[in-house]
Amino acid sequence: MLDERVLIEAKRQLAFSQYSITDITEQLGFNEATNMTKFFKRHTDVSPKDFRQLCRMGLRQS
């Protein structure tokens, strides 16, 4: 349940904020951006960077 909440917040931040991925990593409590990237990719099959690009292109809703 905690992973799901962190994932929702990560998606929200990536899709709607101008914060860098490093800033989002820190806000979510990960020690390093690589840890957040691995977590995110494990749950979504895309990297945070790719997810953000897809959202900005309007190809990904959640």
N, C-alpha and C positions, 0 to 999 in steps of 0.2 A: 504494500500500500504506500509506503514511503517512496519507493522508486517511482511509482506512478505519479505521485505528486511532484517530485523533482522533475520528472520528464515533462509534465504539463507546463511547469513554470519555465523550463528551458525552452520549450517550443514557443511559448508566449513571448519570452524575451527575444529570442532569435527572430521571430516573425515581426514583432511590433516595436522593438526598441532600436536605438542607434548605438547601444553599448557594444563594445568589442566582445569577441568571444572570450577573451581573457578576463574582462570585467564580469561577464556573466558567470564564468567559471568560479570566480571568487565569491560572487553573490550567492551562488548555490552551495558553497562550502567545499568545493573540490580543491585539493592541494595543488594540482597542476592541470593545465588545459588538456594534456594528453589523457588524463584520467576521465575528464568529462567527455572528451571525444569518444573514448572507448565505450563508456556507459551509454552515450547517446546512440552511437552506431549499433551497439548490441540490441537496443530496443527499437530502432527505427530503420535499420539497414542503410542509412545515409549519414554522412558526417554533418556536424553542426553547420559548417560552412556551406555545404551543398544544400542543406535544408533551408538556410537563410536565402540562398540564391533562388531556389524553387519558389519560396513564398513571395519574394519580390517580383518574380516573373508571373505570379498568379497561378502557378501550377500545383501548389500544395495548400490545402486548407487546414490540415491538422497533423 
